[in-house]
Amino acid sequence: MAAALPPATLEGWYALHQMFAVDWARVGAQSAEERRAVLAEVSEHFGAEAGDGGWSAAFRLVGGGADLLFVHFRETVDEIGRVELALRRSRLATYLKLEYDYLSVTEAGLYHLTAEAAAEHGPGTEAFHQALAERSAQEGASRHVKGRLYPRIPAEMRYVSFYPMSKRRVGGDNWYVLPIEERSRLMRDHGLTGRRYAGRIIQVITGSIGLDDWEWGVTLFARDPLEFKRIVTDMRFDEVSARYGEFGRFFTGIRLEATDWPTLLAP
């Protein structure tokens, strides 16, 4: 069997999702001076965006086996590492226990462009690679794709849902042996389902093959948390999910604003 053709991808910011349990007994025993110092650190880590180089946000989890979710986007994995280390060394970290984390990078899969270039020039040829590079550059310059690779979330989209996923590789349901044309069709149909939620949900897809245990992370932002249930239900009925989707744990939370932290960390 000939090897299936992998799709070209575009990448943007690196992403780190961190889920923490809070030591509430330690929070309750803190001094007023210590609380002020911790709140100052919180303001430093989450009080402002990191300019063009990304941003960090904190969410209070509801269920999911943890209390807090921190989401970080940065230009390089080195910067993600510095953010992670700064948090580990902070006073805030003494009140937290890491339960789960996930490293990935924002990604746009170019299934359709790869399929088109292969049909026109033959996969693996010099003309194929040249055509794919040109079309990928055009795609990456579009406002829509830039929004996927360098996401900005409106303040009113206070709710978040994160889950990891992979494509199935079992028997006749092996995503990685399908022809590129078939994978392109399935992903196009899947994308049409997602477009019905435009304006109601912002979906950030991050690739993690070679970076973490799962293959992709999905982060959804919405004004109404019921939208998470609706879109995931609809997408489960798409063939690409019904036959080829494998899903990890789901984490759902509410964004923590600067004014929320004093109450959260009150003794």
N, C-alpha and C positions, 0 to 999 in steps of 0.2 A: 504494500500500500504506500502510495506517495505521501510525503509529509504534507499536512494541511498548511495553508498559508496564514501566518499570523497577521493580524491587522496592524497598520501603523497607529501610533498613539501620539498625542500631544500632552505634555506635562506642564504644570505650573508650580504652585506653592506646595511645599511639604506640609503634612498635617500630623499632629499628635493628639490623640484623644486619651484622656486619663480619667479613670473612675476611682474615687476615694471614699473610704468610710471615715467618718468623723469620730474622734474620741470625745464624746459628749461629756463624760465625767471630767476630763481634763479641761474642757472649755468652761465647765461650771466652776472649776477651782482657780481660774486665772485671776490675777490681780488687775486692777484698773490700768496700771501702767503697762502691763503686758498686753492687755486688750488693745490699748491705743497703738502700741508698736505693731501688732499683728494687722490692725486695720490700715495702718500706713503702708504696710507691705502689700496688702490686697489692692490698695489704690495704685500702687506702683505696677503691679502685675496686670491688673485688669481695668485700670481707670481710663486708658486711652489706647487707640489703635497704634500699631507699630509702623505708621506711615505707609509708604508704598510696599514695604517689605512684609506685610501681613498683619495679623491681629490675634488677640487672645480673648476668650470669653469664658465665663463660669456659669454653670447651671445647677440648680438644686434638683436632684433626681427624685422621682416618685417611683417607688418600687425598684426593681432591677438589682437588688443586693448591694447597693452602695448609696452614698449620700450626695456626692458632688461629682459633676463632670466638668473637666477643664478641656477646652478645645483651643488648639494653637495652630495657626497657619504662619509659615515663614518661607523666605525665598530659598533657603538651603537647609540641608540636613544638619550642617554645623550650627546654624542658628537655632534650629529645633533643640539640638543638644545643649546649647547654652541656656535656653529657656528652661529645659528640664532640670539642669544642674542648679540653676538659680532657685528654683522652687524647692529642690531637695535640701538646699542649704538655708532655707528661710525659716523664720519662727513659725510661720503658718504650717510648715511641714510637720512640726512636732505634734500637731493636733490631727494629722491625717495618716491613714494607712492605705497604700495603693492596692486596689483590688483587681484592676485590669487596665491595660493600656494598649494602644493600637497605633502603629506607625504606617503612614501611607503618603501618597502624593496625588494632588488633583490631576485628573486624567480625562481626556476626551478620546474615545475610541473611534478610529476612522475606518470602520468596516466598509462603508459604501465607497469611499475613495479608493481603498485597496482593491475592492472587487472590480471597480471600473478600470483602474490601471492595469490589472491582471488580464481583464478581458480584451483590452485594446492592444497591449504590448507583450503579453505573456509574462508570467511571474518570474522574477529573478533576473530579467534582462536589464541591460543598461538603460534602455528606454523606459522600462517599468519604473526603475528607481528614480529616474529624472522626473518623470511625470508625477510620481507620488510625492516627491519632495516639493515640487512646484505647487501642487494642489494642497498639500498640507500647510505650506506657508500661507496660502490664501485663506484657508480655513482658520488658521490660528490668528489671523489679523481681524477676523470678524468680531463684532461686538458680542454676539451670542456666545461664541467659544471663549472669548476673554472672560466673560462673566462666569463661565464654568470653571476656568482655571484659576481665576483670582476673585473668588466670591466675596461680595459685600452683602450683608444681611440687614434688611430694614429693621429699625428698632421695634416696630410693632409686631414683628414675627418673633414672639417671646418663647415659643415652644420648640423643642428639639427632639428628634428621635434619631438614634444612631444604631446601626447594626452592621456586622461584617457578613460577607457572603462569598461563595465560590461557585464555579460552574462544575456540574457533575461530570465524572469520568468513569461511568460504570456501564459495562456491556454495550447495548445499543444506544444508550443515552450518554454518549461521550462527546461533549462539546468540542473537544480539541481534535477530533478527526473529521468534523463536518467541513464540507467545502466552504470557502470564503463567501461564495454567493448565497448559500443557505444561511450562514451566520449573519450576513448583512440583512437578509430579508427578516429574520427573526428579531434582530435588534431594531430595525426600522419600525416594525409593528409594535414593539415594546415602547419605543420612543413616542409613538402616536398616543399610547395610553397616558404616558406622563404629561404630554402637552395639554391634555384636558384639564390638568390642575394648574396650568400657568396662572400666576397671580395669586394663587391660594397656597402653593407650596414652592419653596426653593429647594432644589435637590442638588447636593454636592456629591459627586462620585470621585472616590480616591482609589488609585491602584496600589496594591500592596504585594504583588507577586515578587518574591525575592526579598521583601522587607518585613513581612509578618506571616502568621500562620494561615490566614485566609487570603483570598485573591483580590477582593475589593472591600472598601468601606462605603456605606451609604449614610449620609447625614441629611436629614430632612428638617426644614424650618417652616413653621406655620403660625398663623394667628389663632387657629382653632385646632387643638390636638386631635379632634375627631377626623381631621383630614388625613392624619397618618393611617388610621384604620382603613379609611376609604381607598386611598391610593394603593396601599399594600394589598388589600383585598382584590382590587381591580387587576393589579399587575400579576398576582398569583395565577390568574386565569389566562394570562398570555402564555403561549406555548413555550417561550424561552425560559419562563420561570417554572411552569408546570412540569416540564421534562428535564430541564437542565439546572435549576436553581437549588443551591444548598445554603441554608441561612444559619447564622449564629445567634447570640443573645441580642435582645433589644434593650436599649436604654432610653428612657423618656424623661425629659426634664423641663424646667422653667428657668428662664434666664435670670441671673442675679444681677441687679443693678447696684450701683454704689450705695444707694440708700437702704438696700436690703441687708447688707453685711453686718451693720451694728446690731440688728435684731437677731440675725442668725448666730452671731458669736457672743450674744449676751450671756452673762453667767447665770 
